[in-house]
Amino acid sequence: MIKVTRINGGAFVVNSELIEFIEEKPETIICLTTGKRIMIRESVEDVIDKVAKFKGVIYARGIEFNSIETGKPIKPKLEVS
């Protein structure tokens, strides 16, 4: 999940797994696999960075859980802004 801002200023969270593609013309439009299109203030690059950071946290948590199962806990820093 990533937090983005609508053109009117309202913040909301979108499931990044549902993003099919992102357009910039000149406003940024997130197109979801559901067919829904959402116009936001963030740039394409900002959205890509947010998705990459979110997925990094998710994968790091997976590593932490797997390590606990093997008896070798790893506690990576988990930060999402």
N, C-alpha and C positions, 0 to 999 in steps of 0.2 A: 504494500500500500504506500502511495506517495501523496504528499500534501501539495496541492496546487491552488491557484487563485483564479476565479472567474474574472472576466473583463469588468464586471460591475463591482469587484472588490471582495466578493464572498469567497472565503477559503473552504475547501472541501478535500476529501481524500478519495483517490481513485485506485482501484485494484490494477496494479501495473501488469498483471498477467493477462488482462483483457485488452491491453493496448495492441491494436493491429498495426497502425502506422500513425505518424504525426506529420502534419502539414504546416507550412509557414508561408502565409500569403497576404499581407505582411503579418497579420495576427497568427497566433499559434492555435491549431485545432488538433485535438486528440481524437482519433477515430478508433472506436472500440469494436471488438469482434461481435458485439451485439447489434451493431449498426448505428449506435448512438454517437453523435459528434459533439464535442465540448470545446468551446472557445476559451482560451486561458491567456493570462498575462505573461507567463514564463516563456522563455525561448525554447526551441527544440533542444539545444545543448543543455539547458537547465533540466529539462525533463529527463534526458538521457542520463545526466549525472545523478539525479535523484533515484532513478530506477537502478542504476549500477550500484549506488551506495546501499540501497535497500536490499538488493539481492546479495551483496557482500555480507551484510549482517545476517541474513537468513542462512547462507552457506556456512558462515562462521559458527552459528548456533548449532548447525548440524554436525560440524566437526566436534564441538564441545560435547554434544550428546553421545556421539560415537565413542569419543575418548573416555567418557565416564563409564560406558558399557564395558570397555576393555580394562578398566581400572587405572587408567592414566589420564586423569582430568586435566584439561587445558582450559584456561579461562581467558579467551581473547577479549580485547576491548570491543564492546558493542555500542556504537553510537549512531543514532539517526537524528538528523536535525530537520 
